[in-house]
């Protein structure tokens, strides 16, 4: 018997398991809906569906997961969750989410932890729908972590191998001998951080520093802050809350974009790994540097009165964009060009590898910077052999090549999407400025959320033509799973034996 | 003493040669031709076979042997040989290894692997090179008494302010004793009136600080080196770079094999590794090797080492150090312009000599091949030195002997005429080869 090229049945059974697991969050949201006296059908219907499909898919024969099946499974899982996630929006039929493209956009934006929304009127939707949006993001944030540990570390995309280099373990899965155990540990840290954020919001409320915080608000935002995702049930996003809440949220967004393996060691009482991590210092440096520049621009344009608000809003927006969260405390759309461009640059940074964050990620930039510096050196000393090191560990040349490829690919896709947004808008006789189009392209493809112009932090993606939104849906998906798995399963060679 | 040597390569043959006259030597090697060669050149019993095999060791008479020296080119073979020998008898086992990782494991638990003494040739050589680099005018450096005492051989350059001074004039350092002057073929034991001449090799024994001080006095214009170039990234080159990195240097290292160069670059974070041939003059010029303070040539070929050091010297490198595999060439190298020649075999032989010679010496440094030795001895109640001033005891010792340093506990005592030596002191003594036997008996 010859081996089939791709054992899609194995991928299908794993997908079935994931779909079955979706029943739990759906049931939880249904319970919340019932508590608030809202319709439960939007959640119970997909619950029945996922259970049925999940059980059906699990009946296929399962073999060992090979690389090919892993690619397929990764790509399909995110697509399937996005499709299921859209069902409650459609059935609830409230506001703009009654439209299938909008519903899928919102759902894909949710599971990919993008945070770009099409909602124009937040009051049109029930609390359960808002909670479902937040929950989708929370699952998306955890999903990518578990995926990175369990699957992506075996797929060559440069990021996961770097996470290994950076955390000075030969293999991320070696946090414990068993992958399952590691995934559980990381999930525990994730859930713990979420719980801690809920408690700190409620604590600030109890101290009188956060008047309008309720348990609902605390939970909904904790789901989307730790996952660096960015949906908020409030139209004004974090601008609706007190400065104390905003400061605390900065901390949780920042932590969510920090390598969870380093967080694990920190919790084990070993802060040296975090301290010695070059990527962490680079990430911190970028955040502080961009904030300093933004503050300068804000002071120059006299945007805010007082030192604290200026620093807070600059830091908040920078952390929110760099970590790809996408919350806002103010409408940065009206900021001066300089400040806005700082945020635009921040979109391409991303947080650390091995965190919930998206975009290019700091570790890749660090390697690019170091390898460029090396190239300058070897220009003068052609015979010099100078390995690129991360926290003292050598990064192998293959990984560096992967990273250059990844960065290049990201830039190309970003540029093509920008062109597409501009031309598609013209076709639909709408006008989207070029900077706004670049912002929207980066924001969706790099999974950040808010952009500039009409799609700014207090605006929405509703006005884009359906075709543009469809393209964004695809690219949010592609961007979240780091491009390569999708490209791989689209190559003919993948399907040949 | 019956000594079994496993491995008749360069080191094995060299040891066999130095031991054959005084001891019963059995040499084991798998290579039949080498074994045959040995039969003709040395008075030893050659056995063809694998030293890790029980039968072969038994045939060599391991049960009655006093010592087994495993010196093949394979570290693993040497270690296993000692392990097997341990099972078959109680011979003192010496393993020669190249890779320092085995040495590190062995140092953690002395006696591990059935090895009683482990000699890491390449590490020893690298240490010798690094010690020489640290002292700009030094030829040879050896440490005694756990590093409290250092023996250094200085070559006095023509322009040195010390040249033409008397010993009394030059002796401005508290804890420094001028033990001997090697002038041409002579070994002079200096007195206060002896005049130091340019070209002399001066042997000094004392504290490392005073050595650095005297080194500056010999060549005031040469500060400590900052730009060190290493040619050849074999184990010696690698270890030299590593030790230099530990001392805060950022050396440059040339290696012609690309894969090895990459490995070196990955394992030497502070070293700039260059892929290229050290005899490629264009490359050396491009990399401005002429401006280097020191160039160490550690290639695996003596001729190439000579060539690369001479090229560097011609380009303007201040000081050159060459590794010389054939110990006999050391003096030739230094004669034609290489500043210091370091022989791994000599270094290894020195290390092994401590155990092969039945004497109480704790530590030995061999001067200039075999013209003299510096030995460290722990003084016991039998010694002629005990409980009397040195002035008196020196009368009972032969000529050609100088008491260089005394250590008591962790203190260094500079010997003077009225110093009284106690039981338990360690003395570091310079001895002319003719006086050696008598000295070791009396101390």
Boltz contact constraints between the chains, C-beta under 6 A:
constraints:
  - contact:
      token1: [A, 383]
      token2: [B, 274]
      max_distance: 6.0
  - contact:
      token1: [A, 383]
      token2: [B, 275]
      max_distance: 6.0
  - contact:
      token1: [A, 383]
      token2: [B, 276]
      max_distance: 6.0
  - contact:
      token1: [A, 384]
      token2: [B, 272]
      max_distance: 6.0
  - contact:
      token1: [A, 384]
      token2: [B, 274]
      max_distance: 6.0
  - contact:
      token1: [A, 385]
      token2: [B, 261]
      max_distance: 6.0
  - contact:
      token1: [A, 385]
      token2: [B, 262]
      max_distance: 6.0
  - contact:
      token1: [A, 385]
      token2: [B, 265]
      max_distance: 6.0
  - contact:
      token1: [A, 385]
      token2: [B, 273]
      max_distance: 6.0
  - contact:
      token1: [A, 385]
      token2: [B, 275]
      max_distance: 6.0
  - contact:
      token1: [A, 387]
      token2: [B, 265]
      max_distance: 6.0
  - contact:
      token1: [A, 387]
      token2: [B, 266]
      max_distance: 6.0
  - contact:
      token1: [A, 394]
      token2: [B, 266]
      max_distance: 6.0
